[in-house]
Amino acid sequence: MDDRTELFTIGQLARRTGLPVRTIRFCSDLDLLSPTGRSPGGYRRYAVARLVAALRAAS
């Protein structure tokens, strides 16, 4: 699985992209970025491709 299809928690996505968790959560709260799925524990999971699309739409 590569970064475009792998799902990450907010913290993992922040480390992978260099963006602050707060920025990713802000995008999510504004519905610019929606979770791709949930982990068995209920954590939101995001795909890098969705984050890239959200950042492009916001700029």
Phi and psi in degrees as a GROMACS rama.xvg file:
@    title "Ramachandran Plot"
@    xaxis  label "Phi"
@    yaxis  label "Psi"
@TYPE xy
-103.404  177.878  ASP-2
-59.8399  -27.4422  ASP-3
-73.3249  -25.9775  ARG-4
-113.826  -17.5626  THR-5
-70.7201  144.612  GLU-6
-102.857  138.815  LEU-7
-127.265  150.869  PHE-8
-72.7563  170.997  THR-9
-58.8944  -44.5689  ILE-10
-62.7132  -43.4144  GLY-11
-64.5243  -41.6074  GLN-12
-64.5254  -39.6856  LEU-13
-62.2497  -46.5117  ALA-14
-63.8511  -39.647  ARG-15
-68.7284  -36.7879  ARG-16
-98.6517  -19.2711  THR-17
85.0617  2.53302  GLY-18
-85.0907  148.077  LEU-19
-66.9846  147.502  PRO-20
-54.8565  -39.8422  VAL-21
-58.3486  -39.6788  ARG-22
-65.5247  -43.7149  THR-23
-65.405  -43.0704  ILE-24
-64.562  -39.1459  ARG-25
-59.2832  -46.8551  PHE-26
-60.8819  -39.5268  CYS-27
-67.2894  -43.2017  SER-28
-64.3796  -30.1264  ASP-29
-86.6743  5.32129  LEU-30
62.0316  25.2302  ASP-31
-82.2736  -23.3641  LEU-32
-135.516  118.418  LEU-33
-108.816  146.298  SER-34
-62.3063  145.279  PRO-35
-79.8011  -27.572  THR-36
-173.297  -169.996  GLY-37
-130.085  148.126  ARG-38
-77.8283  167.425  SER-39
-57.4247  -27.1384  PRO-40
-85.205  -0.434903  GLY-41
94.1537  1.32896  GLY-42
-71.8695  139.76  TYR-43
-68.1821  140.355  ARG-44
-122.644  136.945  ARG-45
-123.919  147.426  TYR-46
-97.079  141.119  ALA-47
-57.2163  -38.8726  VAL-48
-59.2442  -37.2643  ALA-49
-68.643  -37.6569  ARG-50
-64.4748  -44.8414  LEU-51
-59.622  -44.8528  VAL-52
-63.0108  -40.6245  ALA-53
-65.847  -41.8484  ALA-54
-67.0453  -36.8819  LEU-55
-65.8861  -41.0177  ARG-56
-66.8898  -32.992  ALA-57
-78.0164  -19.5277  ALA-58
